[in-house]
């Protein structure tokens, strides 16, 4: 649980029988709690990137390309690794109504995915889109 070994089947059975297993499991947020959490996350920094992996170790080509574009433009950004949080990974797609990753936000507003960011860079509008 959360990357820690709890035990084998016998231990898990004992925990379940004693009702201790529920206490160890992460609590799932309500839809309202998740929405509030996502709203706070997208505003954590002026420019926020939700990606697979980290900027120094992207775990997909689209995330790697997005980081490269932002670094080329010298954009100061924070990131969130969606692979480490299934609740955020699934919930953000619904929250943003955007089906893919990476997702880039500026001041809490969705800018878009990689294709949109590429278009904004090509048209010279990326900096203004990130500083509304």
N, C-alpha and C positions, 0 to 999 in steps of 0.2 A: 504494500500500500504506500503510495507516494514514493516509490523507489526503494522501499525498505522491505526486507524479507520478514514475513509474519510467521511462516512455518509451513509445514506440509499439510496434507489433507487432515491428519489426525488433530493437529493444533487448530486448524480452521473449524473443524467440526466442534471441538470443545468450546471455542470462542462463540460459535453460533448458538450452541445449546445454553451457554451461560449469558446470552444476550450482550456479550462484550464486543462481538464483531461489529455490530451497528455503531458502537461508539468509536471504533477505529476508522470506519469508512468515511470518506469526505462527504459532507452534507451537500446535497444538490440544491441549488438556489431556485427560488420561485422565478417565474417569468419576469416579474417586476424587479426582483433583486438582480437578476442577470442583466436586464436592460439598464438598470442604474450602474451596475459594475462596468458594462461596456461603454456607457456614456462617459464615465470617469476615465476609462482607459484611452478612449480616442482623444481625450483632452489632456492627457498626461504630459504632453509636450506640444509646442506650437506645430511641429511637423512630426507625425507619428506613423510609423511603418509597421504593418502587421505582415509578417513574413514567415517562411519556413527556415528555421535556423537563426543564425545571428549575422550581423553585417560582416564579421570576420570569418564566419564559417557558414555561409548559406547552404541550405540543404536542397535547393532546387535551382535550376537555371533561370527561372523567371525572377526569383528573389535575388539571385546574384546580379542579374542585369539591372534590376531596379536599384540596388545598392550602388552599382557602378554609375548609373545616371545621376543619382543624388550626390554622390561624391564628386563626380565631374563638375557639377554645378555648385559645389562647395556648400551644400545644404546641411545645416545643423539639424539632425533628427534623432529621435529615440525610436526604439523598436520593441516589438513583442513577438516572441517565438510562439506561434500558434500550435506547433507540434507538441509543446509541453502542456497544453491545456485544451482538452477536447471540448469542454463546455464553451470556451471562448471561440475556438475554431468553428464550431457549428453555429453558435449563437450570433457571431458577428456577420455571418452570411445573411441571416434573416434581418438583423438590425440595420445593416447597410443596404439590403436588397441588391447585393453584389455577389455573384456566385463563386468567384475565384480569388486566389491569393497570388501575389501580394496585393494588399490594399493600402493606399496612402491617404492620410487625413491631414488637413491643415486647419488648425484652430477648431478641431472637433467636427469638421465637415469633410465628407468623403470627396477626395479629388478624383480617385479612380484606381484602376489597375495599371498594369504595365503598358498596355496599348495606349491608354489615355495619356499617361505620363510621357511616353515616347512622342506622341503627337504634340503635346504641350512644349516639349523641349525643341522639337523640330520647328515649331512656329515661333519660338522665342517667348512663349507665354508661361513657361514653367515657374519662373521666379514670382511673377504676379499672381499666379494661381496659388502659390504657397504662402503668399502674404496678402490675403484679402483685406 
